[in-house]
Amino acid sequence: MSTRQRKIPRSTRFEDALAELEEIVRQLESGEESLETSLARFERGVSLSRFCQESLAEAEQKVQVLLEENGEERLANINANGTARNASAEKTARGVSDRTPETDNSEDGDNF
């Protein structure tokens, strides 16, 4: 069977596709294969990369749906260890306010 495959089956697990992509990268970086084999592996790698990107985008959409409250969307940041934090809690933790200079009416009177 040829290394070339036009499309990754939807039944493929993300983790399996990522592992195969990482192996292809390792093989290409070694530079030990022929040009023809390298091109075929590169083509497969591009397909796997697209599949992984699409899988991640679908997962992100599912997370956003799960985080909706009372019909109002709550955005969350997911950090490297997989913990989701509410975006407003993230801003508060960093000391960032939702107010902009144009909407900050905390003081009465002139700005000068």
C-alpha positions, 0 to 999 in steps of 0.5 A: 500500500502506498504512503499516499492517502487522499483523506484521513478517515473520520473514524481515526482518533486524534491521538493516532493521527498526531502520533503518525504525524510526529513519526513522519516529522521525525523521518523527514528530519532524519533526511535518510529517505529518497526524495520520492518517499519524502514527498509522499510522507510530506503529503501524508503529513499535510493531510494528517495536520489538516485532520488534527486542526479540524479535530481541534476546531471541532473540540473547541466548538464543543467546549464553547457550547458546553460553557454557555450559560443562560443563553449567554456565551462565556469564553474560556481560556484553556491553558497548557495543562487543560484547565479552563478559566473563565475569560473575565476571571482571567482578566481579574487575575491579571488586573485587567478591567473590562472598562475602556477609557471611553466607557469608564465613568467612574469620575464625575466632571472633566477629564482635564 
